[in-house]
Amino acid sequence: MLALALTADLTGVTDLLPLDTPDEPYFYTFKVQCTSCREIHPNWISVSRYEQNEVSGSKGEANFVWRCKSCKRESTATIKHPPQAYTHASPPKKQNIMEFDCRGLEFTEFKSDGEWQAKGLESPTKFSGIDLQEGEWFDYDEKAGEEVSIKDLKWEVRRA
């Protein structure tokens, strides 16, 4: 089992998580490595928790099925549960956002493309359309009367 962990400096917001619904699925983007030959696939791959792919020679399904170009082994990854919200902490703490059951492959790096959402820490304000590709985000919470931000994002794929 692997987990996607996040450490981030949240100011004025909490409950950060990807916008991931059946109507608007989030595509989690990773670099992938074969655990047999240790080859790292040169391209980024995307995984949706709403997509199911058949596994060759099996009745099973997985969110991601991949065949290594070097050793030709087929590998799978399945997202175990919906994403967990990253909550405000001072100082920032590493928190697992997702868990993956990976067989024959490992995710080695994560890229946060896609929309995220959060809630005001001191107000009922909901923030959507948050873009974390630049590694930071700034806005203004009208109800709280203060600037809000997400900075110093550190993503890590680690053993769960």
Number of C-alpha atoms within 10 A of each C-alpha: 15 20 20 21 21 18 19 23 19 26 18 21 24 20 17 23 20 27 18 20 11 10 7 10 17 21 20 18 18 20 17 22 19 24 16 14 14 15 15 18 15 9 9 13 17 15 19 17 21 15 14 15 14 14 17 11 6 7 7 10 16 18 21 21 19 18 14 21 12 13 12 12 15 16 21 21 22 22 21 15 11 14 18 15 17 22 18 18 14 8 9 15 15 14 18 21 19 19 22 21 17 18 15 18 25 24 22 15 16 20 16 19 15 18 19 18 19 24 19 18 19 14 14 11 15 14 16 15 12 20 17 17 13 10 14 16 15 12 13 13 21 10 11 15 10 12 13 17 15 21 16 13 18 13 19 18 20 16 11 13
